[in-house]
Amino acid sequence: MCISPKFGGLLDSDKMAKAKILVVEDEAIAAMDIQNRLKELDYDVPAIAASGEGAIKSVEEIEPDLVVMDIILKGDMDGIDAAELIRDRFDIPVVYLTVYMDEERLEKTKVIEPYGYIIKPIEDKELRPAIEMALQRHKLEKALRESESQYRSIFDSATDSFLIFDTDGNIVEANIQACKLYGYPYDVLIKLSGKDIVHRDYYHLFEQ
């Protein structure tokens, strides 16, 4: 049970939302062990997938908050390829399960930017921190993206023209009005220097 500061009463902890986790592991015994461990940690683990293709289908069906993904899976799609599709299509964080990684796989995982690694054999003391850090990181990143989207909307809806410069005097951001004022499309304008758009009498403003 827990106290609700808003309503000043008690809430049943069983009714509070639990993080929903999908386990992707092609060894049945290992998969069930991970599922049981996560359930003991009070996570909701409604499904296990045994392949990359199965992981994609399960994500569509259960919409998990996080995926625990074995890197090495049987079939045409390994865990890294499946994680990339899950990230791009569903924006769901993935934590990798692995015994070891060769250099090629390590470089491949860096491109995907995983939310964490859990090394086999799994230690209970490492499981919850890895899950919670991944969930928190994803939550913060999502909030940041939403904040940036709101900022972009306000920036572009301004009736005045705005330019943002770096310390070298190069244009790094521009709103719609600035593009109209200077007569450049956005992708061209942000590649210019301040000296490219102002009279030479104002060059000194862009000199260190």
MARMI-934709 format. One record per residue: x, y, z of N, C-alpha, C in turn; residue number from 1. Coordinates in steps of 0.2 Angstrom, whole numbers, plus 5000, padded with zeros to 4 digits. Example, Ala and Ser with C-alpha at 12.3 -4.5 7.8 and 13.67 -1.06 7.14 Angstrom:
REM residues 2
ATOM n.px n.py n.pz ca.px ca.py ca.pz c.px c.py c.pz num
ATOM 5066 4972 5039  5062  4978  5039 5066 4984 5039   1
ATOM 5064 4989 5035  5068  4995  5036 5064 5000 5039   2
END
This chain:
REM residues 208
ATOM n.px n.py n.pz ca.px ca.py ca.pz c.px c.py c.pz num
ATOM 5004 4994 5000  5000  5000  5000 5004 5006 5000   1
ATOM 5002 5012 4997  5006  5018  4997 5001 5024 4998   2
ATOM 5003 5029 5001  4999  5035  5002 4999 5040 4995   3
ATOM 4993 5042 4994  4993  5046  4988 4993 5054 4990   4
ATOM 4998 5058 4989  4998  5064  4991 4993 5069 4988   5
ATOM 4990 5067 4982  4985  5071  4979 4978 5070 4982   6
ATOM 4976 5063 4984  4970  5062  4987 4970 5061 4994   7
ATOM 4976 5060 4997  4976  5060  5004 4974 5053 5007   8
ATOM 4974 5048 5002  4972  5041  5004 4976 5036 5002   9
ATOM 4974 5030 5003  4978  5024  5001 4977 5021 4995  10
ATOM 4982 5019 4991  4981  5016  4985 4984 5009 4985  11
ATOM 4981 5004 4982  4983  4998  4981 4989 4997 4977  12
ATOM 4995 4995 4979  5001  4995  4975 5001 4991 4969  13
ATOM 4996 4985 4970  4995  4981  4964 4992 4984 4958  14
ATOM 4989 4990 4959  4985  4994  4954 4990 4999 4951  15
ATOM 4995 5000 4954  5000  5005  4951 5004 5002 4945  16
ATOM 5005 5006 4940  5008  5003  4934 5014 5000 4935  17
ATOM 5016 4994 4932  5022  4991  4932 5025 4992 4925  18
ATOM 5032 4992 4925  5035  4993  4919 5034 4986 4915  19
ATOM 5032 4986 4909  5031  4980  4905 5037 4978 4901  20
ATOM 5039 4972 4902  5046  4970  4899 5045 4964 4894  21
ATOM 5048 4965 4888  5048  4959  4884 5055 4956 4884  22
ATOM 5055 4949 4885  5061  4946  4885 5062 4942 4878  23
ATOM 5068 4943 4875  5070  4940  4869 5076 4936 4870  24
ATOM 5075 4929 4870  5080  4924  4872 5078 4918 4868  25
ATOM 5083 4915 4864  5081  4909  4861 5082 4902 4864  26
ATOM 5085 4903 4870  5086  4897  4875 5080 4897 4880  27
ATOM 5075 4892 4879  5069  4892  4883 5070 4892 4891  28
ATOM 5075 4888 4893  5076  4888  4900 5079 4895 4903  29
ATOM 5084 4898 4899  5087  4904  4901 5081 4910 4901  30
ATOM 5077 4909 4895  5072  4914  4895 5067 4914 4901  31
ATOM 5065 4908 4903  5060  4908  4908 5063 4910 4915  32
ATOM 5070 4909 4916  5074  4911  4921 5074 4918 4922  33
ATOM 5075 4922 4916  5075  4929  4916 5068 4932 4917  34
ATOM 5063 4929 4914  5056  4931  4916 5054 4930 4923  35
ATOM 5056 4925 4926  5055  4924  4933 5058 4929 4938  36
ATOM 5065 4930 4936  5068  4935  4940 5065 4942 4939  37
ATOM 5063 4944 4933  5060  4950  4932 5054 4951 4936  38
ATOM 5050 4946 4936  5043  4946  4940 5045 4946 4947  39
ATOM 5050 4943 4950  5051  4944  4957 5053 4951 4959  40
ATOM 5056 4954 4954  5058  4961  4955 5052 4966 4953  41
ATOM 5046 4963 4953  5039  4966  4952 5039 4970 4945  42
ATOM 5042 4967 4940  5040  4969  4933 5035 4965 4930  43
ATOM 5031 4968 4925  5026  4964  4921 5030 4961 4915  44
ATOM 5030 4954 4915  5033  4951  4909 5028 4946 4906  45
ATOM 5024 4949 4901  5019  4945  4898 5021 4941 4893  46
ATOM 5027 4941 4890  5029  4937  4884 5036 4936 4884  47
ATOM 5038 4931 4880  5045  4929  4879 5045 4928 4871  48
ATOM 5050 4931 4868  5051  4929  4861 5057 4926 4860  49
ATOM 5058 4921 4855  5063  4917  4854 5067 4919 4848  50
ATOM 5065 4924 4844  5069  4926  4838 5068 4934 4837  51
ATOM 5072 4936 4832  5071  4943  4831 5065 4945 4828  52
ATOM 5063 4941 4823  5056  4942  4820 5050 4941 4825  53
ATOM 5051 4936 4830  5046  4936  4835 5046 4942 4840  54
ATOM 5052 4945 4841  5052  4951  4845 5048 4956 4842  55
ATOM 5049 4957 4835  5045  4963  4832 5038 4962 4833  56
ATOM 5036 4956 4832  5028  4954  4832 5026 4955 4839  57
ATOM 5030 4953 4844  5028  4954  4851 5027 4961 4853  58
ATOM 5032 4965 4851  5032  4972  4852 5026 4975 4850  59
ATOM 5024 4973 4844  5017  4976  4841 5011 4974 4845  60
ATOM 5012 4968 4847  5006  4965  4851 5005 4968 4858  61
ATOM 5011 4968 4862  5010  4970  4869 5013 4977 4871  62
ATOM 5016 4980 4866  5018  4987  4867 5022 4988 4874  63
ATOM 5028 4984 4875  5032  4984  4881 5035 4991 4882  64
ATOM 5037 4992 4888  5041  4998  4890 5048 4998 4889  65
ATOM 5050 4991 4888  5057  4990  4887 5058 4983 4885  66
ATOM 5063 4981 4881  5065  4975  4879 5072 4973 4881  67
ATOM 5072 4967 4884  5078  4963  4886 5080 4959 4880  68
ATOM 5085 4960 4877  5087  4957  4870 5093 4953 4870  69
ATOM 5093 4946 4869  5099  4943  4868 5102 4945 4862  70
ATOM 5109 4946 4861  5112  4948  4855 5112 4943 4850  71
ATOM 5114 4937 4852  5115  4931  4848 5108 4927 4848  72
ATOM 5105 4927 4842  5098  4924  4841 5099 4919 4835  73
ATOM 5095 4914 4835  5095  4909  4829 5090 4913 4824  74
ATOM 5092 4911 4818  5087  4914  4813 5091 4919 4809  75
ATOM 5087 4923 4804  5090  4927  4800 5092 4934 4803  76
ATOM 5088 4936 4808  5089  4942  4812 5092 4941 4819  77
ATOM 5098 4944 4820  5101  4944  4826 5098 4949 4831  78
ATOM 5100 4949 4837  5097  4954  4842 5098 4961 4840  79
ATOM 5104 4962 4837  5106  4969  4836 5101 4972 4830  80
ATOM 5100 4968 4825  5096  4970  4819 5089 4971 4822  81
ATOM 5086 4967 4826  5080  4967  4829 5079 4974 4833  82
ATOM 5084 4975 4837  5084  4981  4842 5084 4987 4837  83
ATOM 5087 4987 4832  5087  4993  4827 5080 4994 4825  84
ATOM 5077 4989 4823  5070  4990  4820 5065 4992 4826  85
ATOM 5066 4989 4832  5062  4991  4837 5063 4999 4839  86
ATOM 5069 5001 4839  5070  5008  4840 5067 5012 4835  87
ATOM 5068 5011 4829  5066  5015  4824 5059 5015 4823  88
ATOM 5055 5009 4824  5048  5009  4822 5044 5010 4828  89
ATOM 5047 5009 4834  5042  5009  4840 5045 5014 4846  90
ATOM 5051 5016 4845  5054  5020  4850 5054 5017 4857  91
ATOM 5056 5011 4857  5056  5007  4864 5063 5005 4866  92
ATOM 5066 5007 4872  5072  5005  4874 5074 4998 4874  93
ATOM 5080 4996 4872  5082  4989  4872 5089 4989 4876  94
ATOM 5089 4984 4881  5095  4982  4885 5097 4975 4882  95
ATOM 5103 4975 4881  5106  4969  4878 5108 4964 4883  96
ATOM 5107 4957 4881  5110  4952  4885 5115 4949 4881  97
ATOM 5121 4947 4885  5127  4945  4881 5132 4941 4886  98
ATOM 5135 4936 4883  5140  4933  4886 5147 4936 4885  99
ATOM 5148 4938 4878  5154  4941  4876 5152 4944 4869 100
ATOM 5156 4949 4867  5155  4952  4861 5162 4953 4857 101
ATOM 5162 4950 4851  5168  4952  4847 5168 4959 4845 102
ATOM 5174 4961 4842  5174  4968  4840 5169 4970 4835 103
ATOM 5167 4966 4830  5162  4968  4825 5156 4969 4828 104
ATOM 5153 4965 4833  5147  4966  4836 5147 4972 4840 105
ATOM 5153 4973 4844  5153  4979  4848 5152 4985 4844 106
ATOM 5156 4986 4838  5155  4992  4834 5148 4992 4832 107
ATOM 5145 4987 4830  5138  4987  4828 5133 4989 4833 108
ATOM 5134 4987 4839  5129  4989  4845 5130 4997 4846 109
ATOM 5136 5000 4845  5137  5007  4846 5133 5011 4842 110
ATOM 5132 5009 4835  5128  5012  4831 5121 5013 4833 111
ATOM 5118 5007 4836  5112  5007  4838 5111 5011 4845 112
ATOM 5116 5012 4848  5116  5016  4855 5111 5013 4860 113
ATOM 5113 5007 4862  5109  5003  4867 5108 5007 4873 114
ATOM 5103 5005 4877  5102  5008  4884 5105 5004 4889 115
ATOM 5109 4999 4888  5113  4996  4893 5114 4988 4891 116
ATOM 5118 4985 4895  5120  4978  4894 5119 4974 4900 117
ATOM 5117 4968 4900  5117  4964  4905 5121 4958 4904 118
ATOM 5126 4956 4908  5131  4951  4906 5129 4944 4909 119
ATOM 5129 4939 4905  5128  4933  4907 5134 4930 4911 120
ATOM 5133 4925 4916  5127  4924  4919 5125 4930 4923 121
ATOM 5118 4931 4923  5115  4936  4926 5115 4937 4934 122
ATOM 5117 4942 4936  5118  4943  4943 5111 4948 4945 123
ATOM 5108 4945 4950  5102  4949  4953 5103 4956 4954 124
ATOM 5109 4957 4957  5110  4964  4960 5112 4969 4954 125
ATOM 5113 4966 4948  5114  4970  4942 5108 4971 4938 126
ATOM 5103 4967 4939  5097  4967  4934 5093 4973 4935 127
ATOM 5091 4974 4941  5086  4980  4942 5090 4987 4940 128
ATOM 5096 4988 4942  5099  4994  4940 5099 4995 4933 129
ATOM 5101 4990 4929  5101  4990  4922 5094 4992 4919 130
ATOM 5089 4989 4921  5082  4990  4919 5080 4997 4921 131
ATOM 5081 4999 4927  5079  5006  4929 5083 5012 4926 132
ATOM 5089 5011 4925  5093  5016  4921 5091 5017 4914 133
ATOM 5089 5011 4911  5087  5011  4904 5080 5015 4904 134
ATOM 5076 5013 4908  5069  5016  4908 5069 5024 4909 135
ATOM 5074 5026 4914  5074  5033  4916 5077 5037 4910 136
ATOM 5082 5034 4907  5086  5037  4902 5081 5038 4896 137
ATOM 5077 5033 4894  5072  5034  4889 5067 5039 4890 138
ATOM 5065 5039 4897  5060  5044  4899 5063 5051 4898 139
ATOM 5069 5052 4900  5072  5059  4900 5073 5061 4892 140
ATOM 5075 5056 4888  5076  5058  4881 5070 5059 4878 141
ATOM 5064 5056 4879  5058  5057  4876 5055 5064 4878 142
ATOM 5056 5066 4885  5054  5073  4887 5058 5078 4884 143
ATOM 5065 5077 4882  5069  5082  4879 5067 5083 4872 144
ATOM 5065 5077 4868  5063  5078  4861 5056 5082 4861 145
ATOM 5052 5080 4866  5046  5084  4866 5047 5091 4867 146
ATOM 5051 5093 4872  5053  5100  4873 5056 5103 4867 147
ATOM 5061 5100 4864  5064  5103  4858 5059 5104 4852 148
ATOM 5054 5099 4852  5048  5100  4847 5044 5106 4848 149
ATOM 5043 5107 4855  5039  5113  4857 5043 5120 4855 150
ATOM 5049 5119 4857  5054  5125  4856 5054 5127 4848 151
ATOM 5055 5122 4844  5055  5123  4837 5049 5126 4834 152
ATOM 5043 5124 4837  5036  5126  4835 5036 5134 4836 153
ATOM 5038 5135 4843  5038  5143  4845 5043 5147 4840 154
ATOM 5049 5144 4839  5054  5147  4836 5052 5149 4829 155
ATOM 5049 5144 4825  5046  5145  4818 5040 5149 4818 156
ATOM 5036 5149 4823  5030  5153  4822 5031 5161 4824 157
ATOM 5037 5163 4826  5039  5170  4828 5038 5174 4822 158
ATOM 5036 5180 4823  5035  5185  4817 5041 5188 4815 159
ATOM 5046 5188 4820  5053  5191  4818 5057 5186 4816 160
ATOM 5063 5188 4813  5068  5183  4810 5073 5182 4816 161
ATOM 5075 5176 4817  5080  5174  4822 5085 5170 4819 162
ATOM 5092 5171 4821  5097  5167  4819 5101 5166 4825 163
ATOM 5104 5160 4825  5108  5158  4831 5115 5156 4828 164
ATOM 5120 5159 4831  5127  5158  4829 5131 5154 4834 165
ATOM 5137 5151 4831  5141  5148  4836 5147 5153 4837 166
ATOM 5152 5151 4841  5157  5155  4843 5162 5157 4837 167
ATOM 5161 5154 4832  5165  5156  4826 5161 5160 4821 168
ATOM 5155 5162 4823  5151  5166  4819 5147 5163 4813 169
ATOM 5147 5156 4814  5143  5152  4809 5136 5151 4811 170
ATOM 5132 5152 4806  5124  5151  4808 5123 5143 4809 171
ATOM 5120 5142 4815  5119  5135  4817 5111 5134 4817 172
ATOM 5107 5139 4818  5100  5138  4818 5096 5145 4815 173
ATOM 5091 5144 4812  5087  5149  4809 5080 5147 4809 174
ATOM 5075 5153 4810  5068  5151  4809 5066 5153 4802 175
ATOM 5059 5151 4801  5056  5152  4795 5057 5159 4792 176
ATOM 5056 5164 4797  5056  5171  4795 5063 5173 4792 177
ATOM 5068 5170 4796  5075  5172  4794 5076 5169 4787 178
ATOM 5074 5163 4785  5075  5161  4778 5071 5165 4773 179
ATOM 5065 5168 4775  5062  5172  4770 5066 5179 4769 180
ATOM 5068 5181 4775  5072  5188  4775 5078 5188 4770 181
ATOM 5082 5182 4771  5088  5182  4768 5088 5178 4761 182
ATOM 5082 5175 4760  5081  5172  4753 5085 5165 4752 183
ATOM 5086 5162 4758  5089  5155  4757 5085 5150 4760 184
ATOM 5085 5144 4758  5081  5138  4761 5085 5137 4767 185
ATOM 5082 5134 4772  5084  5132  4779 5091 5128 4778 186
ATOM 5091 5123 4774  5097  5119  4774 5103 5122 4771 187
ATOM 5102 5128 4767  5108  5132  4765 5110 5137 4770 188
ATOM 5105 5140 4773  5106  5146  4777 5110 5144 4783 189
ATOM 5109 5138 4786  5113  5135  4792 5120 5133 4790 190
ATOM 5122 5133 4784  5129  5132  4782 5133 5138 4781 191
ATOM 5130 5144 4782  5133  5150  4780 5136 5153 4786 192
ATOM 5141 5158 4785  5143  5162  4791 5140 5169 4791 193
ATOM 5140 5172 4797  5137  5178  4797 5139 5183 4792 194
ATOM 5146 5183 4790  5149  5187  4785 5145 5186 4778 195
ATOM 5142 5180 4777  5139  5179  4771 5133 5183 4770 196
ATOM 5130 5185 4775  5123  5189  4775 5123 5196 4777 197
ATOM 5128 5198 4780  5128  5205  4782 5133 5210 4778 198
ATOM 5132 5216 4778  5136  5221  4775 5143 5221 4778 199
ATOM 5148 5222 4774  5155  5222  4777 5156 5226 4783 200
ATOM 5153 5232 4784  5153  5236  4789 5152 5232 4796 201
ATOM 5149 5227 4796  5147  5223  4802 5151 5217 4803 202
ATOM 5156 5216 4798  5161  5210  4799 5164 5209 4806 203
ATOM 5165 5215 4809  5168  5214  4815 5164 5211 4821 204
ATOM 5158 5211 4820  5154  5207  4824 5155 5200 4825 205
ATOM 5158 5197 4819  5159  5190  4819 5166 5188 4819 206
ATOM 5170 5193 4821  5178  5192  4822 5179 5191 4830 207
ATOM 5184 5186 4831  5185  5185  4838 5190 5190 4841 208
END
